[in-house]
């Protein structure tokens, strides 16, 4: 999944959110996240992870959101950021 496909998935989820059928999109999003992880697609993983967390929080499923977040782990897809705002200010 490239950036364009990630954007399509975002709008797919957004359409379900606007029509009130957000629960129906959860299973396809989980399948897409699994596929993106198997293909080492970082953009797809991050986009779909955000959509899944948004889905869980919409329905107050905090425990499931935390379980998903803990399984993916922090910084698994993206490299850690070494610079802080203070570092950027000191450079300027």
N, C-alpha and C positions, 0 to 999 in steps of 0.2 A: 504494500500500500504506500503510495507516495503522498505528497502534500495535497494534491488535488483530490485523491480518494479520501484522505482524512477530512477534508473540507466537506465532501459529499456526505460522509457519515455524520459530521456535525449538524448539517442542515436536516438530515434524516431524523436525527434525534430531536432537533429543535421543532420540527413539524409535529412530531408526536407529542411533544411537551405543550405546544400551542393548542392542539386538538384534544388534550386531556387523556391521551392514551399512552402515557409515558411508561407504564408498567409493561406494555406489550413489546417494547423495544429492548428490554433488559436482557433477555436470552440471546437475541442476535448480537447485541453489543459484547456480551461475554464470549460468544463464539468468535467474533471479529478480533477481540483482544487476544484470545488464545492463538489465533492465526498470525496476528502481527508479532507476537512473542516468538513463535516458531520460525518466522521469517526474519527475525532480528530487525524489524521495522520500528525504529525509535520514534518517528513522528506519529505513526499509527498507534503505537502503544500509549504514548503520552496523551494523545487526543482522546482515545477511547477510554483510558483510565479516568480522565477528567469528566467525560460524559457519564461513566458508570458511577463515579462518586456523586455527581450532581443528581443522578437518578435516585440513588440511595438516600441522599439527604432530602430530596423532595418528599419522599414517603416516610421520613423520620426513621430510617433503618440505619441508625448510627453504628450498631454492632457489626452489621454486614459491611458497612463502609470501612470501618476500622480493620476488619479482617482482610479485606481486599487490599487496603493500603499497606498493611503489615506484610502481606505475602509478596507484594511487588517490591517493597523496600525503598528506602530513600536513595535517590540518585542512581538508581539502577539503569535508567535509560539515558540520563543526561550527565555529562561530566560535572564534578563539583565546581562551584564558583569560588575562586581563590581571592577575588577582590571584593572588598566591601565598599560601602559608600564613603567611609573615611579614607580608604586607600585612594579612591578616585578623586576625592577632594584634595588630598595631599599631592597628587600628581599635577593637578591644575595649579 
